[in-house]
Amino acid sequence: MRCPDHRSSASSEPDTADAAACAECARWLRASHRLDELAGQAPGPSESWTRGLMGRLDAALGEE
Ligand SMILES: [Zn+2]
């Protein structure tokens, strides 16, 4: 699988560790989980805002 596959499967099934097979995706997955935690705790950001941020994060990590 390629990174987009890792990430889509990790997003739909966060408990699976597929993404950890790739260092880039493991890093992305940690950031994703952290954002999920923050989004769950804070009353502020909406789901759509979080998705937008995730998209930007994904793009930013992909550029490295
Ligand atoms: Zn990957």
N, CA, C, O and the ligand as a Tripos MOL2 file, in Angstrom:
@<TRIPOS>MOLECULE
protein
  257   255    65     0     0
PROTEIN
NO_CHARGES

@<TRIPOS>ATOM
      1 N           0.8420   -1.1980    0.0000 N.3       1 MET1
      2 CA          0.0000    0.0000    0.0000 C.3       1 MET1
      3 C           0.8740    1.2440    0.0000 C.2       1 MET1
      4 O           1.9930    1.2480    0.5120 O.2       1 MET1
      5 N           0.3350    2.2800   -0.5820 N.am      2 ARG2
      6 CA          1.0370    3.5600   -0.5640 C.3       2 ARG2
      7 C           0.4760    4.4470    0.5470 C.2       2 ARG2
      8 O          -0.5470    4.1280    1.1530 O.2       2 ARG2
      9 N           1.1410    5.5340    0.7970 N.am      3 CYS3
     10 CA          0.7830    6.3770    1.9360 C.3       3 CYS3
     11 C          -0.6840    6.8090    1.9370 C.2       3 CYS3
     12 O          -1.3240    6.7440    2.9860 O.2       3 CYS3
     13 N          -1.2310    7.2400    0.8240 N.am      4 PRO4
     14 CA         -2.6590    7.6140    0.8650 C.3       4 PRO4
     15 C          -3.5420    6.4520    1.3050 C.2       4 PRO4
     16 O          -4.5710    6.6600    1.9470 O.2       4 PRO4
     17 N          -3.1380    5.2260    0.9600 N.am      5 ASP5
     18 CA         -3.9030    4.0540    1.3840 C.3       5 ASP5
     19 C          -3.7490    3.8260    2.8820 C.2       5 ASP5
     20 O          -4.7230    3.5560    3.5850 O.2       5 ASP5
     21 N          -2.5180    3.9380    3.3570 N.am      6 HIS6
     22 CA         -2.2880    3.8360    4.8080 C.3       6 HIS6
     23 C          -3.2060    4.7900    5.5420 C.2       6 HIS6
     24 O          -3.8780    4.4310    6.5090 O.2       6 HIS6
     25 N          -3.2110    6.0160    5.0520 N.am      7 ARG7
     26 CA         -3.8740    7.0820    5.8060 C.3       7 ARG7
     27 C          -5.3780    6.9520    5.7360 C.2       7 ARG7
     28 O          -6.0680    7.2090    6.7220 O.2       7 ARG7
     29 N          -5.8980    6.5580    4.5890 N.am      8 SER8
     30 CA         -7.3490    6.4110    4.5000 C.3       8 SER8
     31 C          -7.8090    5.2450    5.3590 C.2       8 SER8
     32 O          -8.8650    5.3250    5.9860 O.2       8 SER8
     33 N          -7.0360    4.1570    5.4010 N.am      9 SER9
     34 CA         -7.4340    3.0310    6.2380 C.3       9 SER9
     35 C          -7.2670    3.3840    7.7070 C.2       9 SER9
     36 O          -8.0710    2.9670    8.5410 O.2       9 SER9
     37 N          -6.2300    4.1510    8.0320 N.am     10 ALA10
     38 CA         -6.0220    4.5550    9.4220 C.3      10 ALA10
     39 C          -7.1270    5.5000    9.8810 C.2      10 ALA10
     40 O          -7.5220    5.4810   11.0460 O.2      10 ALA10
     41 N          -7.6240    6.3260    8.9650 N.am     11 SER11
     42 CA         -8.6800    7.2520    9.3240 C.3      11 SER11
     43 C         -10.0030    6.5360    9.5360 C.2      11 SER11
     44 O         -10.7670    6.8880   10.4350 O.2      11 SER11
     45 N         -10.2770    5.5300    8.7070 N.am     12 SER12
     46 CA        -11.5450    4.8320    8.8310 C.3      12 SER12
     47 C         -11.4880    3.7700    9.9180 C.2      12 SER12
     48 O         -12.5090    3.4250   10.5110 O.2      12 SER12
     49 N         -10.2780    3.2480   10.1800 N.am     13 GLU13
     50 CA        -10.1090    2.2460   11.2310 C.3      13 GLU13
     51 C          -8.9220    2.6310   12.1160 C.2      13 GLU13
     52 O          -7.8470    2.0400   12.0150 O.2      13 GLU13
     53 N          -9.1260    3.6230   12.9800 N.am     14 PRO14
     54 CA         -8.0030    4.1750   13.7430 C.3      14 PRO14
     55 C          -7.3250    3.1710   14.6590 C.2      14 PRO14
     56 O          -6.1920    3.3960   15.0850 O.2      14 PRO14
     57 N          -7.9890    2.0730   14.9690 N.am     15 ASP15
     58 CA         -7.3850    1.1090   15.8870 C.3      15 ASP15
     59 C          -6.4120    0.1700   15.1970 C.2      15 ASP15
     60 O          -5.6360   -0.5190   15.8590 O.2      15 ASP15
     61 N          -6.4480    0.1390   13.8880 N.am     16 THR16
     62 CA         -5.4940   -0.7050   13.1810 C.3      16 THR16
     63 C          -4.1600    0.0150   13.0870 C.2      16 THR16
     64 O          -4.1150    1.2450   13.0930 O.2      16 THR16
     65 N          -3.0880   -0.7330   13.0010 N.am     17 ALA17
     66 CA         -1.7470   -0.1530   13.0730 C.3      17 ALA17
     67 C          -1.0770   -0.1130   11.7090 C.2      17 ALA17
     68 O           0.1430    0.0360   11.6320 O.2      17 ALA17
     69 N          -1.8380   -0.2430   10.6350 N.am     18 ASP18
     70 CA         -1.2390   -0.2900    9.3020 C.3      18 ASP18
     71 C          -0.3150    0.8910    9.0360 C.2      18 ASP18
     72 O           0.7680    0.7360    8.4720 O.2      18 ASP18
     73 N          -0.7600    2.0730    9.4490 N.am     19 ALA19
     74 CA          0.0030    3.2730    9.1320 C.3      19 ALA19
     75 C           1.3550    3.2710    9.8140 C.2      19 ALA19
     76 O           2.2910    3.9110    9.3350 O.2      19 ALA19
     77 N           1.4720    2.5570   10.9320 N.am     20 ALA20
     78 CA          2.7400    2.5370   11.6590 C.3      20 ALA20
     79 C           3.8180    1.8010   10.8790 C.2      20 ALA20
     80 O           4.9960    1.8860   11.2270 O.2      20 ALA20
     81 N           3.4370    1.0840    9.8370 N.am     21 ALA21
     82 CA          4.4230    0.3920    9.0110 C.3      21 ALA21
     83 C           5.2900    1.3850    8.2480 C.2      21 ALA21
     84 O           6.3740    1.0370    7.7810 O.2      21 ALA21
     85 N           4.8270    2.5820    8.1260 N.am     22 CYS22
     86 CA          5.5360    3.6270    7.4020 C.3      22 CYS22
     87 C           5.8020    4.7750    8.3720 C.2      22 CYS22
     88 O           4.8780    5.2420    9.0380 O.2      22 CYS22
     89 N           7.0330    5.2320    8.4610 N.am     23 ALA23
     90 CA          7.3940    6.2620    9.4400 C.3      23 ALA23
     91 C           6.5990    7.5430    9.2050 C.2      23 ALA23
     92 O           6.1380    8.1790   10.1530 O.2      23 ALA23
     93 N           6.4440    7.9130    7.9430 N.am     24 GLU24
     94 CA          5.6980    9.1260    7.6310 C.3      24 GLU24
     95 C           4.2540    9.0120    8.0900 C.2      24 GLU24
     96 O           3.6870    9.9510    8.6490 O.2      24 GLU24
     97 N           3.6640    7.8350    7.8430 N.am     25 CYS25
     98 CA          2.2670    7.6470    8.2000 C.3      25 CYS25
     99 C           2.1030    7.5040    9.7080 C.2      25 CYS25
    100 O           1.0840    7.9200   10.2590 O.2      25 CYS25
    101 N           3.0880    6.9260   10.3780 N.am     26 ALA26
    102 CA          3.0270    6.8330   11.8300 C.3      26 ALA26
    103 C           3.0120    8.2300   12.4310 C.2      26 ALA26
    104 O           2.2710    8.5090   13.3740 O.2      26 ALA26
    105 N           3.8300    9.0910   11.8760 N.am     27 ARG27
    106 CA          3.8700   10.4780   12.3580 C.3      27 ARG27
    107 C           2.5390   11.1650   12.0840 C.2      27 ARG27
    108 O           2.0010   11.8790   12.9300 O.2      27 ARG27
    109 N           2.0220   10.9330   10.8830 N.am     28 TRP28
    110 CA          0.7470   11.5310   10.5100 C.3      28 TRP28
    111 C          -0.3580   11.0230   11.4320 C.2      28 TRP28
    112 O          -1.2310   11.7820   11.8550 O.2      28 TRP28
    113 N          -0.3060    9.7210   11.7370 N.am     29 LEU29
    114 CA         -1.3550    9.1220   12.5500 C.3      29 LEU29
    115 C          -1.3200    9.6760   13.9690 C.2      29 LEU29
    116 O          -2.3650    9.9320   14.5670 O.2      29 LEU29
    117 N          -0.1150    9.8600   14.5060 N.am     30 ARG30
    118 CA         -0.0090   10.4530   15.8440 C.3      30 ARG30
    119 C          -0.6050   11.8490   15.8550 C.2      30 ARG30
    120 O          -1.3530   12.2030   16.7660 O.2      30 ARG30
    121 N          -0.2790   12.6370   14.8540 N.am     31 ALA31
    122 CA         -0.8160   13.9870   14.7650 C.3      31 ALA31
    123 C          -2.3320   13.9430   14.6290 C.2      31 ALA31
    124 O          -3.0460   14.7580   15.2130 O.2      31 ALA31
    125 N          -2.8100   12.9820   13.8520 N.am     32 SER32
    126 CA         -4.2490   12.8350   13.6480 C.3      32 SER32
    127 C          -4.9500   12.5190   14.9610 C.2      32 SER32
    128 O          -5.9760   13.1180   15.2820 O.2      32 SER32
    129 N          -4.3980   11.5830   15.7150 N.am     33 HIS33
    130 CA         -5.0010   11.2150   16.9970 C.3      33 HIS33
    131 C          -4.9760   12.3850   17.9640 C.2      33 HIS33
    132 O          -5.9350   12.6080   18.7030 O.2      33 HIS33
    133 N          -3.8800   13.1330   17.9590 N.am     34 ARG34
    134 CA         -3.7500   14.2800   18.8520 C.3      34 ARG34
    135 C          -4.8270   15.3110   18.5210 C.2      34 ARG34
    136 O          -5.4550   15.8760   19.4160 O.2      34 ARG34
    137 N          -5.0270   15.5450   17.2510 N.am     35 LEU35
    138 CA         -6.0420   16.5090   16.8410 C.3      35 LEU35
    139 C          -7.4370   16.0190   17.2240 C.2      35 LEU35
    140 O          -8.2920   16.8050   17.6310 O.2      35 LEU35
    141 N          -7.6530   14.7220   17.0910 N.am     36 ASP36
    142 CA         -8.9460   14.1690   17.4770 C.3      36 ASP36
    143 C          -9.1960   14.4020   18.9570 C.2      36 ASP36
    144 O         -10.3030   14.7610   19.3570 O.2      36 ASP36
    145 N          -8.1650   14.1990   19.7670 N.am     37 GLU37
    146 CA         -8.2920   14.4230   21.2040 C.3      37 GLU37
    147 C          -8.6190   15.8830   21.4840 C.2      37 GLU37
    148 O          -9.5410   16.1920   22.2390 O.2      37 GLU37
    149 N          -7.8680   16.7570   20.8790 N.am     38 LEU38
    150 CA         -8.0810   18.1810   21.1020 C.3      38 LEU38
    151 C          -9.4690   18.5920   20.6450 C.2      38 LEU38
    152 O         -10.1510   19.3630   21.3200 O.2      38 LEU38
    153 N          -9.8790   18.0820   19.5090 N.am     39 ALA39
    154 CA        -11.1920   18.4390   18.9740 C.3      39 ALA39
    155 C         -12.2950   17.9060   19.8760 C.2      39 ALA39
    156 O         -13.3540   18.5200   20.0100 O.2      39 ALA39
    157 N         -12.0360   16.7420   20.5010 N.am     40 GLY40
    158 CA        -13.0340   16.1730   21.3810 C.3      40 GLY40
    159 C         -13.1490   16.9280   22.6910 C.2      40 GLY40
    160 O         -14.2210   16.9750   23.2940 O.2      40 GLY40
    161 N         -12.0410   17.5210   23.1320 N.am     41 GLN41
    162 CA        -12.0350   18.2230   24.4130 C.3      41 GLN41
    163 C         -12.5470   19.6460   24.2850 C.2      41 GLN41
    164 O         -13.2800   20.1370   25.1440 O.2      41 GLN41
    165 N         -12.1540   20.2980   23.2090 N.am     42 ALA42
    166 CA        -12.4760   21.7100   23.0670 C.3      42 ALA42
    167 C         -13.8610   21.8820   22.4550 C.2      42 ALA42
    168 O         -14.2290   21.1460   21.5400 O.2      42 ALA42
    169 N         -14.6160   22.8310   22.9430 N.am     43 PRO43
    170 CA        -15.9390   23.0760   22.3870 C.3      43 PRO43
    171 C         -15.8830   23.8860   21.0960 C.2      43 PRO43
    172 O         -16.8920   24.0190   20.4030 O.2      43 PRO43
    173 N         -14.7090   24.4290   20.7700 N.am     44 GLY44
    174 CA        -14.5960   25.3940   19.6900 C.3      44 GLY44
    175 C         -14.7000   24.8280   18.2820 C.2      44 GLY44
    176 O         -15.7320   24.9680   17.6250 O.2      44 GLY44
    177 N         -13.6100   24.1750   17.8090 N.am     45 PRO45
    178 CA        -13.5440   23.8490   16.3820 C.3      45 PRO45
    179 C         -14.6570   22.8990   15.9520 C.2      45 PRO45
    180 O         -14.9710   21.9320   16.6460 O.2      45 PRO45
    181 N         -15.2300   23.1850   14.8280 N.am     46 SER46
    182 CA        -16.2580   22.3100   14.2850 C.3      46 SER46
    183 C         -15.6000   21.1360   13.5650 C.2      46 SER46
    184 O         -14.3960   21.1430   13.3080 O.2      46 SER46
    185 N         -16.4000   20.1420   13.2490 N.am     47 GLU47
    186 CA        -15.8590   19.0040   12.5140 C.3      47 GLU47
    187 C         -15.2810   19.4270   11.1700 C.2      47 GLU47
    188 O         -14.2300   18.9390   10.7530 O.2      47 GLU47
    189 N         -15.9760   20.3350   10.4980 N.am     48 SER48
    190 CA        -15.5020   20.7460    9.1770 C.3      48 SER48
    191 C         -14.1840   21.5110    9.3030 C.2      48 SER48
    192 O         -13.3030   21.3860    8.4530 O.2      48 SER48
    193 N         -14.0570   22.3010   10.3680 N.am     49 TRP49
    194 CA        -12.8020   23.0230   10.5900 C.3      49 TRP49
    195 C         -11.6820   22.0200   10.8210 C.2      49 TRP49
    196 O         -10.5930   22.1690   10.2690 O.2      49 TRP49
    197 N         -11.9380   21.0110   11.6230 N.am     50 THR50
    198 CA        -10.9230   20.0070   11.9130 C.3      50 THR50
    199 C         -10.5350   19.2610   10.6460 C.2      50 THR50
    200 O          -9.3570   18.9830   10.4220 O.2      50 THR50
    201 N         -11.5270   18.9370    9.8150 N.am     51 ARG51
    202 CA        -11.2130   18.2530    8.5610 C.3      51 ARG51
    203 C         -10.3450   19.1250    7.6750 C.2      51 ARG51
    204 O          -9.4310   18.6340    7.0130 O.2      51 ARG51
    205 N         -10.6330   20.4330    7.6630 N.am     52 GLY52
    206 CA         -9.8190   21.3440    6.8780 C.3      52 GLY52
    207 C          -8.3860   21.3780    7.3790 C.2      52 GLY52
    208 O          -7.4350   21.3770    6.5970 O.2      52 GLY52
    209 N          -8.2490   21.4080    8.6990 N.am     53 LEU53
    210 CA         -6.9160   21.4070    9.2900 C.3      53 LEU53
    211 C          -6.1920   20.1080    8.9640 C.2      53 LEU53
    212 O          -5.0040   20.1110    8.6420 O.2      53 LEU53
    213 N          -6.9150   19.0040    9.0510 N.am     54 MET54
    214 CA         -6.3150   17.7120    8.7330 C.3      54 MET54
    215 C          -5.8100   17.6960    7.2980 C.2      54 MET54
    216 O          -4.7360   17.1670    7.0110 O.2      54 MET54
    217 N          -6.5960   18.2800    6.4030 N.am     55 GLY55
    218 CA         -6.1940   18.3340    5.0020 C.3      55 GLY55
    219 C          -4.9160   19.1330    4.8340 C.2      55 GLY55
    220 O          -4.0220   18.7500    4.0790 O.2      55 GLY55
    221 N          -4.8400   20.2520    5.5510 N.am     56 ARG56
    222 CA         -3.6330   21.0800    5.4490 C.3      56 ARG56
    223 C          -2.4460   20.3680    6.0750 C.2      56 ARG56
    224 O          -1.3310   20.4370    5.5570 O.2      56 ARG56
    225 N          -2.6810   19.6880    7.1830 N.am     57 LEU57
    226 CA         -1.5990   18.9470    7.8330 C.3      57 LEU57
    227 C          -1.0850   17.8520    6.9040 C.2      57 LEU57
    228 O           0.1200   17.6580    6.7510 O.2      57 LEU57
    229 N          -2.0150   17.1540    6.2970 N.am     58 ASP58
    230 CA         -1.6500   16.0840    5.3780 C.3      58 ASP58
    231 C          -0.7880   16.6410    4.2460 C.2      58 ASP58
    232 O           0.2350   16.0580    3.8870 O.2      58 ASP58
    233 N          -1.2100   17.7670    3.6930 N.am     59 ALA59
    234 CA         -0.4660   18.3810    2.6010 C.3      59 ALA59
    235 C           0.9100   18.8300    3.0780 C.2      59 ALA59
    236 O           1.9030   18.6560    2.3710 O.2      59 ALA59
    237 N           0.9690   19.4070    4.2790 N.am     60 ALA60
    238 CA          2.2300   19.9170    4.7900 C.3      60 ALA60
    239 C           3.2070   18.7700    5.0320 C.2      60 ALA60
    240 O           4.3880   18.8800    4.7030 O.2      60 ALA60
    241 N           2.7220   17.6760    5.6030 N.am     61 LEU61
    242 CA          3.6070   16.5370    5.8550 C.3      61 LEU61
    243 C           4.0520   15.9170    4.5400 C.2      61 LEU61
    244 O           5.1750   15.4260    4.4260 O.2      61 LEU61
    245 N           3.1670   15.9420    3.5470 N.am     62 GLY62
    246 CA          3.5100   15.3540    2.2650 C.3      62 GLY62
    247 C           4.5920   16.1190    1.5260 C.2      62 GLY62
    248 O           5.2640   15.5760    0.6490 O.2      62 GLY62
    249 N           4.7570   17.4030    1.8920 N.am     63 GLU63
    250 CA          5.7370   18.2310    1.2010 C.3      63 GLU63
    251 C           7.1360   18.0530    1.7440 C.2      63 GLU63
    252 O           8.1050   18.4480    1.0960 O.2      63 GLU63
    253 N           7.2600   17.4660    2.9180 N.am     64 GLU64
    254 CA          8.5810   17.3360    3.5310 C.3      64 GLU64
    255 C           9.4570   16.3430    2.7890 C.2      64 GLU64
    256 O          10.6020   16.1180    3.1790 O.2      64 GLU64
    257 ZN          2.9110    5.4300    4.4280 Zn       65 ZN65
@<TRIPOS>BOND
     1     1     2 1
     2     2     3 1
     3     3     4 2
     4     3     5 am
     5     5     6 1
     6     6     7 1
     7     7     8 2
     8     7     9 am
     9     9    10 1
    10    10    11 1
    11    11    12 2
    12    11    13 am
    13    13    14 1
    14    14    15 1
    15    15    16 2
    16    15    17 am
    17    17    18 1
    18    18    19 1
    19    19    20 2
    20    19    21 am
    21    21    22 1
    22    22    23 1
    23    23    24 2
    24    23    25 am
    25    25    26 1
    26    26    27 1
    27    27    28 2
    28    27    29 am
    29    29    30 1
    30    30    31 1
    31    31    32 2
    32    31    33 am
    33    33    34 1
    34    34    35 1
    35    35    36 2
    36    35    37 am
    37    37    38 1
    38    38    39 1
    39    39    40 2
    40    39    41 am
    41    41    42 1
    42    42    43 1
    43    43    44 2
    44    43    45 am
    45    45    46 1
    46    46    47 1
    47    47    48 2
    48    47    49 am
    49    49    50 1
    50    50    51 1
    51    51    52 2
    52    51    53 am
    53    53    54 1
    54    54    55 1
    55    55    56 2
    56    55    57 am
    57    57    58 1
    58    58    59 1
    59    59    60 2
    60    59    61 am
    61    61    62 1
    62    62    63 1
    63    63    64 2
    64    63    65 am
    65    65    66 1
    66    66    67 1
    67    67    68 2
    68    67    69 am
    69    69    70 1
    70    70    71 1
    71    71    72 2
    72    71    73 am
    73    73    74 1
    74    74    75 1
    75    75    76 2
    76    75    77 am
    77    77    78 1
    78    78    79 1
    79    79    80 2
    80    79    81 am
    81    81    82 1
    82    82    83 1
    83    83    84 2
    84    83    85 am
    85    85    86 1
    86    86    87 1
    87    87    88 2
    88    87    89 am
    89    89    90 1
    90    90    91 1
    91    91    92 2
    92    91    93 am
    93    93    94 1
    94    94    95 1
    95    95    96 2
    96    95    97 am
    97    97    98 1
    98    98    99 1
    99    99   100 2
   100    99   101 am
   101   101   102 1
   102   102   103 1
   103   103   104 2
   104   103   105 am
   105   105   106 1
   106   106   107 1
   107   107   108 2
   108   107   109 am
   109   109   110 1
   110   110   111 1
   111   111   112 2
   112   111   113 am
   113   113   114 1
   114   114   115 1
   115   115   116 2
   116   115   117 am
   117   117   118 1
   118   118   119 1
   119   119   120 2
   120   119   121 am
   121   121   122 1
   122   122   123 1
   123   123   124 2
   124   123   125 am
   125   125   126 1
   126   126   127 1
   127   127   128 2
   128   127   129 am
   129   129   130 1
   130   130   131 1
   131   131   132 2
   132   131   133 am
   133   133   134 1
   134   134   135 1
   135   135   136 2
   136   135   137 am
   137   137   138 1
   138   138   139 1
   139   139   140 2
   140   139   141 am
   141   141   142 1
   142   142   143 1
   143   143   144 2
   144   143   145 am
   145   145   146 1
   146   146   147 1
   147   147   148 2
   148   147   149 am
   149   149   150 1
   150   150   151 1
   151   151   152 2
   152   151   153 am
   153   153   154 1
   154   154   155 1
   155   155   156 2
   156   155   157 am
   157   157   158 1
   158   158   159 1
   159   159   160 2
   160   159   161 am
   161   161   162 1
   162   162   163 1
   163   163   164 2
   164   163   165 am
   165   165   166 1
   166   166   167 1
   167   167   168 2
   168   167   169 am
   169   169   170 1
   170   170   171 1
   171   171   172 2
   172   171   173 am
   173   173   174 1
   174   174   175 1
   175   175   176 2
   176   175   177 am
   177   177   178 1
   178   178   179 1
   179   179   180 2
   180   179   181 am
   181   181   182 1
   182   182   183 1
   183   183   184 2
   184   183   185 am
   185   185   186 1
   186   186   187 1
   187   187   188 2
   188   187   189 am
   189   189   190 1
   190   190   191 1
   191   191   192 2
   192   191   193 am
   193   193   194 1
   194   194   195 1
   195   195   196 2
   196   195   197 am
   197   197   198 1
   198   198   199 1
   199   199   200 2
   200   199   201 am
   201   201   202 1
   202   202   203 1
   203   203   204 2
   204   203   205 am
   205   205   206 1
   206   206   207 1
   207   207   208 2
   208   207   209 am
   209   209   210 1
   210   210   211 1
   211   211   212 2
   212   211   213 am
   213   213   214 1
   214   214   215 1
   215   215   216 2
   216   215   217 am
   217   217   218 1
   218   218   219 1
   219   219   220 2
   220   219   221 am
   221   221   222 1
   222   222   223 1
   223   223   224 2
   224   223   225 am
   225   225   226 1
   226   226   227 1
   227   227   228 2
   228   227   229 am
   229   229   230 1
   230   230   231 1
   231   231   232 2
   232   231   233 am
   233   233   234 1
   234   234   235 1
   235   235   236 2
   236   235   237 am
   237   237   238 1
   238   238   239 1
   239   239   240 2
   240   239   241 am
   241   241   242 1
   242   242   243 1
   243   243   244 2
   244   243   245 am
   245   245   246 1
   246   246   247 1
   247   247   248 2
   248   247   249 am
   249   249   250 1
   250   250   251 1
   251   251   252 2
   252   251   253 am
   253   253   254 1
   254   254   255 1
   255   255   256 2
@<TRIPOS>SUBSTRUCTURE
     1 MET1         2 RESIDUE 1 A MET
     2 ARG2         6 RESIDUE 1 A ARG
     3 CYS3        10 RESIDUE 1 A CYS
     4 PRO4        14 RESIDUE 1 A PRO
     5 ASP5        18 RESIDUE 1 A ASP
     6 HIS6        22 RESIDUE 1 A HIS
     7 ARG7        26 RESIDUE 1 A ARG
     8 SER8        30 RESIDUE 1 A SER
     9 SER9        34 RESIDUE 1 A SER
    10 ALA10       38 RESIDUE 1 A ALA
    11 SER11       42 RESIDUE 1 A SER
    12 SER12       46 RESIDUE 1 A SER
    13 GLU13       50 RESIDUE 1 A GLU
    14 PRO14       54 RESIDUE 1 A PRO
    15 ASP15       58 RESIDUE 1 A ASP
    16 THR16       62 RESIDUE 1 A THR
    17 ALA17       66 RESIDUE 1 A ALA
    18 ASP18       70 RESIDUE 1 A ASP
    19 ALA19       74 RESIDUE 1 A ALA
    20 ALA20       78 RESIDUE 1 A ALA
    21 ALA21       82 RESIDUE 1 A ALA
    22 CYS22       86 RESIDUE 1 A CYS
    23 ALA23       90 RESIDUE 1 A ALA
    24 GLU24       94 RESIDUE 1 A GLU
    25 CYS25       98 RESIDUE 1 A CYS
    26 ALA26      102 RESIDUE 1 A ALA
    27 ARG27      106 RESIDUE 1 A ARG
    28 TRP28      110 RESIDUE 1 A TRP
    29 LEU29      114 RESIDUE 1 A LEU
    30 ARG30      118 RESIDUE 1 A ARG
    31 ALA31      122 RESIDUE 1 A ALA
    32 SER32      126 RESIDUE 1 A SER
    33 HIS33      130 RESIDUE 1 A HIS
    34 ARG34      134 RESIDUE 1 A ARG
    35 LEU35      138 RESIDUE 1 A LEU
    36 ASP36      142 RESIDUE 1 A ASP
    37 GLU37      146 RESIDUE 1 A GLU
    38 LEU38      150 RESIDUE 1 A LEU
    39 ALA39      154 RESIDUE 1 A ALA
    40 GLY40      158 RESIDUE 1 A GLY
    41 GLN41      162 RESIDUE 1 A GLN
    42 ALA42      166 RESIDUE 1 A ALA
    43 PRO43      170 RESIDUE 1 A PRO
    44 GLY44      174 RESIDUE 1 A GLY
    45 PRO45      178 RESIDUE 1 A PRO
    46 SER46      182 RESIDUE 1 A SER
    47 GLU47      186 RESIDUE 1 A GLU
    48 SER48      190 RESIDUE 1 A SER
    49 TRP49      194 RESIDUE 1 A TRP
    50 THR50      198 RESIDUE 1 A THR
    51 ARG51      202 RESIDUE 1 A ARG
    52 GLY52      206 RESIDUE 1 A GLY
    53 LEU53      210 RESIDUE 1 A LEU
    54 MET54      214 RESIDUE 1 A MET
    55 GLY55      218 RESIDUE 1 A GLY
    56 ARG56      222 RESIDUE 1 A ARG
    57 LEU57      226 RESIDUE 1 A LEU
    58 ASP58      230 RESIDUE 1 A ASP
    59 ALA59      234 RESIDUE 1 A ALA
    60 ALA60      238 RESIDUE 1 A ALA
    61 LEU61      242 RESIDUE 1 A LEU
    62 GLY62      246 RESIDUE 1 A GLY
    63 GLU63      250 RESIDUE 1 A GLU
    64 GLU64      254 RESIDUE 1 A GLU
    65 ZN65       257 GROUP 0 **** ****
